[in-house]
Amino acid sequence: MLSRSDIGPAYARNAAPFLHGPEIEAMTAALMAGQYGHHTETEQFEAELAAFLGVPDVVAVSRCTAALHLALLAAGIGRGDDVVVPAQTFCATVHAIRAVGAVPRFADVDPHTQCVTADTVAAAITDDTRAVLPVHYGGRAVDLRALAPELAEHRITVVEDAAHAFGSRHRDGRLVGTTGALTCFSFGPIKTITSIEGGAIVPRDRREAERLRTLRLLGIRAKQAERIRSTDYLVDGTGLPYHLSAVHAAVGRVQLRHHHIVAERRVTLWRAYARALVDIDNVELIDVDIDYTIPFNAVVRVPDRDVVFARMKEAGIGVGVHYPPNHTQPAFRRWTRHRPLPATEATASELLSLPFHPAMTEHDVTTVTSTLTAILS
Ligand SMILES: Cc1ncc(COP(=O)(O)O)c(C=O)c1O
């Protein structure tokens, strides 16, 4: 078996999202063992995720979109309910709300972090609000503690979209996923750790964990090991095929073991961007609270974003946009009781995601920022 010191340098150089020998070996071993679907490998990944976070249980699923859908179902959110959510998120967050028949109620964001705040969430709550779905944009932990008494009084559930925030901490030191909310992670291809595709939910208690396990496996109750031994299984509720395959779980397990290497690299790169961008006029780096965060991306606000985007592409720099806001998307407009979202609307057309992945070097960061400087001047 490879030791950490054998693998470490490879991760530091190439790092996730690219897969290395150890992941390929783990996938091969799962395939050779005939583990194609949900299997004991999945259950081991769940136990290791729970140990990493320091929580009693974690339920692995096929994607974060599935995690969000199941979390809302498990919390009893459905038709006629309002769910408060930022318009500034990936459309998957809003699709999960629509999938349970609830109505997205868009909240504004802080323009400097692109995250909701206790104030913007409070302003969006209605008498029909049954859940609040904050998104830890860029990996930054959203702190809604100021709202906790109001949420508790009105029995409003908090479901966290932590697709970007695996390994990030709140300012009191607690890891995202350990503060008592139903928390959903993504292990998609460009996430801090990847299982190629995958996700996980941190349930609030044992009953909820059981319900989520049944929901994610077509309503079937029983562990894989028990199913193999038995001639029967029990379908005692609704459910969807949202389980995580053993092959994906095998990749996730290897990635989890190297999380610290990739995390350090992401923090180093983000800090390099912060240093390089500080002197460029009219460019603001979206703040991720770097002392507590494992950053998912490096996003700037720039003037004439579409022109800068095109010029950066022409220069061979792989920029992107996270995200075109959802409240104006045709798919969601009709479900939205629209309200003004001044910060979202003022900043959405300025957002530009700079290249950000752990395989980059600090020299790459300098290339990106000097190209941006040249274009802006
Ligand atoms: C904020 C956010 N939520 C949800 C998702 C959906 O995650 P998945 O691709 O694992 O379904 C993503 C994916 O990138 C995301 O960025």
The ligand as an ORCA input file, in Angstrom:
! r2SCAN-3c Opt
* xyz 0 1
  C     -24.223     25.685     -4.764
  C     -24.466     24.340     -5.382
  N     -25.511     23.608     -4.950
  C     -25.784     22.395     -5.470
  C     -24.993     21.847     -6.446
  C     -25.348     20.506     -7.021
  O     -24.360     19.572     -6.730
  P     -24.282     18.198     -7.549
  O     -23.615     18.520     -8.850
  O     -23.419     17.318     -6.671
  O     -25.643     17.687     -7.708
  C     -23.882     22.554     -6.912
  C     -23.017     21.981     -7.951
  O     -22.027     22.518     -8.345
  C     -23.616     23.837     -6.377
  O     -22.574     24.573     -6.806
*
